[in-house]
């Protein structure tokens, strides 16, 4: 390449090249849009041809030919009328233009070879500035126009794209590693969970070992919250539709709710989120300023309908548990509470080995579902900015990503493979307390409106567990592993000693498994290693005589022999939750 460009510019330009290639190969195609995304880009097409993997090579070959041709990316401004003439045969572009209100403003279009698109840019100057071997078509999937299931289903082609062939090769290697670590594969290998798509799509069937991890995650967050002054509540799983209409969730998410009518003609919803229930709990009794801040936490199991095509193991499910909390405070308190939450979240993540953590401030977007006045939103967004700036907390701004009731700070982490995940969040809400007429008695003896902070640490327990499994490749820390040690004898005559060792460990608070199968020890080691058993304690004649155990740790070939007493003491300490 003759000039250095930001990777987003390269990916955006490659999206136009791919659209030009698809147009040449399939002339009837209609274009929707194609932005740069993490690790590449996608473009949405409408065509009678059904794209498949068999088309990928032809599209890539045509893209490389176009890049080699040294085509220019030519930008020009056009009027709305001129744009409608250019895109007269492109219905998706025309729909966007017909919704464009400022008819007098100039619109930007980019032309590359025979392909022209509505686009603000930027792009590279010429296709010679693009890598010929830095991209690879990954997949094709269905995608509704504008993300609305009421609209037509388009075909979305995903492409991995990087600035060089070496970077692409490293990415593809990482993708292979990610496939080997897929939480669904690990769930099978480790006997943690399974899914029943015919009977309960998007819902987890926990096995004993998986449910141990699930409970341990909740127990850890529960203990940390209790020490931080949180009160734990539980609200009903099914509540009247009117509650969700009052909160505004029905208008925004109604089609994603599970609901139905009862014999008395009322419509009830399975809980899709915990916020309204938390407000009803706060509303019981008179609150004083001396009661604030009030921390109400709930491990709420919620259900939301997700399109079948979007379900993905533990990462995207229809039924999940959130470690929700709702903090009610005064205007003077909320900035300090936000900072406290952010430090709390970062500390929690570090205990799971996630050290690379950063924030995004999500601000409002104009939407028919957004509630509250601009004055309230100005105050809320300003408060979040000030809390971040005054405490030197680095953050990015995500314009338009706010919740419908208020701005938020989303917390992101990177896993061991460099993938980005959004898990925790803190949302500032000055609107729902108004809708539910919540109040507290101030020092002046008058009623005042509290501010509510929505807060999640791990977010979805299921999703966080999936992230953790994949990041560690199933090699979980001992305190979280469902069975941190399995004891196995070399032969039948060592079974009693193996049972004694397991009993001593269990009495010391270490959940120890016992493998007494009549199999060769090397076979059992392979099986137990596949199941990601952290430590295998092997006992034979010498161990039985010396009161020792020989240890094999996951991922290590070297074995070590230690006294039983020392091993029990070490394990009892290692399985304790981090403080």
N, C-alpha and C positions, 0 to 999 in steps of 0.2 A: 504494500500500500504506500502511496506517495505522501500521505499526510495522516497525522494522528487524529482520530476522532473519538469522542466518548462512546462507550460500548452501546449506550441507549440509541445514539444516532446511527451506529452501524446496524443494530437490530431493526430499527424503524425503516431504514433504507432497504434492508434485505426483505422486509415484509412487502414493500412495493415491488421489488424484483420478483418475488414469488407470485404476487398477484399478476404481474405482467406475463410470467411463464404460464400460469394457469389460464389466463385469457388466450394465449396463443394456442395452447393445447385443447382448450374447451371453449370455443368462441361464444357459446350461449350463456356463459357464466354471468351472474349478477353479484355485485360486490357489496358487502356490508361495511366491515372495518377490520383493522389489524394493528393493534398496538404492540409496542415492545413490552415484554414482561421479564420476570426474573429468569435468567438462563436462556432467553431467546425471545420469541414472538409468536403470535398466531394471527390468522386471518380467517374471517367468516365468509363463506361463499354460498350462493344459491344456484344450483345447477341440477339438471335432470340426471347427470352422471353421478353415480355413487362412488365417491373416492374410496380406495382401499390401499393396502400396502403395496399392491402391484403397481400403483401409479406413482409411488414415491420416487423411484429411480428416474422415471421420465421427467418428473417435475424438477428434481435436483439437476439433472443433465441440462435441461433448458435454462435453469437459473445460472448455471456456470457459463453457458454460452452467452447469455445476456451480459453477465459480468465481464467476460472477456471482450465483448464488443465495445467497451468503453462508452457506454451510454451516459448522457448528461442528465442530472436531476434539475429540471428547469422550473422555477417558481414564478408565478405571476398572480397579481390580485385581480379579481373579477367582481362584477356586481352580482346581485342576487339573480337578476334576469339572465345575465351571461352564464352563470353557474347552472341555472335550470336548462339552458339550451345545451350545455356541454353534457349534462347528465340526464338528458331526456329519456334515455333507454335504461337507466339504472334506478329502479324503483326505491331502493333503500336510501340512496343518496337524495332522491327527490323527496322522500318522506322527511328526511332531516331538513332539507331546504325549506319545505313547506311549513315546518315548525319554527323556522328562523324568523324572528320578529323584526330585527333591525334591518329593514329592507335597504336602507341607504348605506349600510356599512360594507366595506370591501371584504370579500372572501378570498382565502388563499387556496390555490390549487398547485399541485406539483405534477409535472409530466415526466415520465420515464419511458422512452421508446413509444410504444403505442398505448401505454397505460397512463391514464390521468386520474388523480384522486383528490378529493377535498382533504387538505392537510395544512396544518400550521408549520410543519417541519420541526426541527431542522433535519436536513439530510446531508449526505456526503455530496461533494461536487460532481463526482463521476463514479460509475460502477467500478472503475479501476481501483478505487479506494476501498473496495470491499474484499473480504477474504473469499477466495474461491473454494477453499477446503475447510472453512471454519463453521459450517452449518450442516445439520442433518435433520431431516423430517422425522419427528418422533411418533406422531399418532394423528388420527382423525377422530373427532367426536361430534356428537350432536350439540347444538347450542341454540336456544331460542333467541330470536331477534329481540334486542334490548333486554334480554334476560327474563322476558315475560312469557310464561307458559301458554298464554292466550295467543301469542304470536306464532309465526311459522318457525319450524325447526330448520336451522341452517347447518351447514357442515363446517366445522372449525378444524383447520389444519394447524397443528402445533409443530414448531421447529425449534430445536436447540441451536443457538448461534453464539459464536465467540469471535474474538479478534484474530485468532490464529488456529491452525490445525492442531497445534500442541495443546492449546487450552481446551479445544473441543474434545481431544482424546482423553485428557484428564477428567473432564466432565463425564464422558461416557463411562470411564472406569469407575467414577464415583457412583454413577447410576447403577452399574452392575453390583457394586457393593451395597447400594441401597436396596436393590431387589433381593439380595441375599439376607438383608436385615428386615425385610418387610414384616410388619407386626403380625400379619395373618399367618405367615410362615412360622415365625417364632411362637405364635400362639399354639400352632399344631405341634411343633417340635418340643415345646416345654409343657404341653398339656395344660394351657392356661384358660382357654375359652374357645368357643366356636360360634358360628352364626347359622341361623335357619331361615334362609331367604324365602322359603315357601310359606312359613308360618309366622315369622316375626322379623321381616326385613329391617335391617338397621338397628337391631337390638341384640345385646350381648348375652350369650349363655355362659355364665362364669363357671369354670370348673374350680375344684378346691384350691389348687395352687394359684390360679389367677385371682380368685376372690381373696386370697391371703394378701396379695400385693395391693389390690383395690382397697381392702380394709386398712392396711398399713398406711397407705397414702392418706386416707381420711383421718386415721388416728393421729398421724403426725401433725397435720394441719389443725386438727382439733386441739391438741396439746399446746401448739404455738399460739393459737387464738385465745385459749383460756388464760394463758400467761400474759397475754397482751390486753386482757380486760374485756374480751368479747363474751356476750351471752348467746347461747345457742338456742334456737327456736326450731319449730317444725310446723309447717302450714299444710292445709289439705291438698291432696293430689287432684281433686276435682272441684271446681268452683263455677258459679253462675256466670254466664256470658256477660251479664251487665257489669261485672267487675272489670273485665278486660275492655269493655267499651268505655268505662269511666277512666281507665288509665291511658287509653289511646292505643293499646296493643292490638285490639281487634281490628281497627281500621288499617293499621300498618301490617299486621301479620296474620290476619284472620284466616287466609287461605292455607296457612301452614299449621293451623290448630287442629287438634283432634277434638271433635265436638259432636253432640247428639242430643236429641230431645227425649225428655222423660215423659211418663204418663200424664203428668200434670201440665204438659205443654211448655215447660221451661227448657232452655238450651243450656247445657253445662259443657265446660271445656276441661280437658285434661291439661294440667298446669304446663304451660310452655316456658314460663320463667317465674322467679320467686318474688319479684319486686312488689306487686300489689299486696301479696300476703304479708310481707314485712311491714308495709305501711298500715295495714289493718291492726297488726300487733302493736305498733307504736301508738296508734289511736286509742288504745285502751287506757283509760285513766288520764289524769292531769299530769303534765310534765312541767318541771321547773328548769330554769337555766342551770340550776345546780346538778340536774340529771344529765346534762350534756357535756361532752359528746356521749351519745349512747350507741353502743356497738351491738348490732343484732346479726348473728351469723346463722346460716342455714345450709346444710348439705341437701339441697333440693333436687329430687329426681324429676326431670322435666322431659316432655315429649314434643317434638316438632317434626312436621312432615318435611322430609327432604326428598327431592326427585330421586328415583331409583338409580339413575345414572350417576348421581353425585355421591352415593354411598361408597365408603372406602375403609373397610376394616374398622379399627378403633378411631381412625382419624376423622371420620364423618359418619355419624350414626343418627338415628331418630330418637333414641331414648338414652339419656345420659344424666350424670350427676354433676351439678355445679357447686363449687365451694363459694357460694354467694355470701356477701355480707352487706348490710345497709347501715351506714353511719349517719346519725342525725346530729347536727351541730349548728352552732350560730354562725353568722357571717364572719365574726372575728376569728372563729376557730378553723374554718374550712381549709385555709391554705396550709396551716400547720399539720392538719390531719392528712392532707394529700401527700405532703413530703414524708410523713411517717409511714404511710402505706407504701410509697415507692421504695423506701429503704427496706421495709419489711419484705416486700416481694423479692428484691434483689438478694437479700439474705437467704430467703427460702430457696431460690433457684440455685444459689451457690452450694447448698447442701446436697443437691442432686448432681453437682458437677457442671452446671451451666454458669460459666463466668462471663460470657460475652452477652451482655444485656443492654438494651437501649430503649428509648421511648419515642413515641410519635404522638403529637398533639393533633387530635381529630376535631376539625372545626365544622361549622354548620354548612348545609347546602339548602338551596331553595327547594322545597318539596311540599306537596299538599298535605303530607303527614306530619310535618314539623309543627310542634306546639310551642306556645310561648311567644312573647313579644321580642322585638329586636333589642329593646333595652335590657331585658333579662339575659338574652344571649350575649350581649356585649359584656355585661358584668361577669357572666360565667366564664366566657372565653378569656377575658382579661385576668380573672382570678387564677385560672390554670397557668396562663403564661407567666404571671408574676411569681407563682409558687415555684415554677421551674427555673426562671431566670434568677430569682433572688437566692436560690440555693445551688446555683452553678450546675444544674442538671442538664446535660446535653440532650437535645431532642430534635426531631424533624417535624415538619408540619404536614399533615394529611388533610388538605382542604376538601370538605364535603363528606368526610367519613364519620361525622358525629352521629350519635344516637338521635332519634327523633325528639327526645325530651331534653337533650343537653350535650355539651361537648365532653370529650373524654381524653384520657391519656392511655394509650395502649402500650403494653410492655412486650417487647420482642426478645427472643433468645436465638442463639445459633447452636445447633447440635454438633456432634463430633465430625460430621461430614460437611459442615459448613452451610447446612440448610437453615433457612429462617422460619421461625414459627411465632405467631402471635398467641399468647396464652393469657396472661393477666391483664386486668384493666381497672381503671378507676374513672368513674363517670360522675360529673357534677350536675346535679339535678335540682333546679329551682322551680320546676313546673309541676311535677307530680305531687309534691307536698301541698301545692295550691289546689290541685284538683281534688285531693282527699281532705282538704281543710285541716291539715295538721298544724299544731301550734304548741308553744310552750310559754310559760309565764316568766317574763323577764324580771330583772332587778327592779324595774319600775312598776311592777305589779300588773302590767298590761300583757295582752296576748301578742306573740310574735310568731312569724313563720320560720320553721327550721329549714336548713339546707340539708339535702340528702345526698350522700355519696354512695353510689353503687360500686361494689368492689369484688373482684374475683382474683384469687392468687394463682392457682393452677389453671383455672377456667373449667373446662370439662375434665373430670377425673379420668374418663375413658381416653380422651384425646391425649392428655398429658402422659398417661401410661404408655400409649402407643409411641409417642415421641421418645420417651425414656427407654423403652425397649429397643427401638431402632438405633438410638444414639449409642447405647451400650452394647449393641448386638446381643442383648439378652444376658450379658454379664453384669447383673445388678449388684449394687453394694450389699454387703452381708446383712445389714439391718433391714433391707427391703426384700431380699431374696426369699421366695416362699419356703424353700428347704435349703438353708445355707450349707448343710453338710449331710452326706449320706454315708453310712457305715456299711461296709461289705466285707464278708470273710473270704479268705482264699479258698477254703474247702469246708465241707460239712462239719468237721470236728472243731472249727473255730466259730461256729454259729453262736454258741452261748456267750462267748466273750464279746462278739460283735453286738449282741443284744444288750449286754451289760454296758458297753460303751455308749450305745444310743440312749439307754435309760439314764445314765449319769448326765449326758448332755441335756436331755429333755428336762430333768430335774433342776438343771442350772438355768433354765429358761431359754435354751437353744433348741429350736425345732429341728430335730434330727430325723432323717429317714433311715430305713434299714432295708438293704437289698440282700435277701437270703436266697435268691434264685440259684438253682443248680446249673450255673453257667461258668465258663472259664472267666477268670478275673479280668483279663484283657478285653473280652467281649463286653463285660459289664461297664468297664471304664469307658469304652467307646459309646455305649448307650447313654450312660449318665452324662458324658460330656456333650453329646448331641442335645440332651435336655437342659444344657447350661447349668448343671449342678456346680456351684462355686468350689466346693471342696469335697473330695472323695477320701474318706478315711478307710484305709485298707488294713485288715488285721489278719495275721497268720500265727505260726508257731512261735516265732521270736517275739512278736508284739505281745502275745498272750503271756509268755514267760516274763517279759520285762515290764509289763503294764505300760505299754507304749502304743502309739498308732503311727502308721506311715501315711503321709498326706500327699495327695496329688491335687494341685490347684488348677482351675480352669484356664486353659491357654498356656500352661507350662508343662514341659516334659520332665523337668527335674522333680524328684520326690524327696521328701524330708521325713525323718522319724523323730518324734517328740514324745515326752512323757504324757500320759493321759491327763494327769493333774494340770500340767501346763497348758495343754490343748484346751481343756474345758475352761480354764480361766481366761485364756485368750479369746475363745469364742463367745463366752458370756459377755465380755467387754465389747467385742466387735459387733454384736447384733443389737446393741443399744441404739435407740434413735439419736441422731445428732442433736445437740443442745444449742 
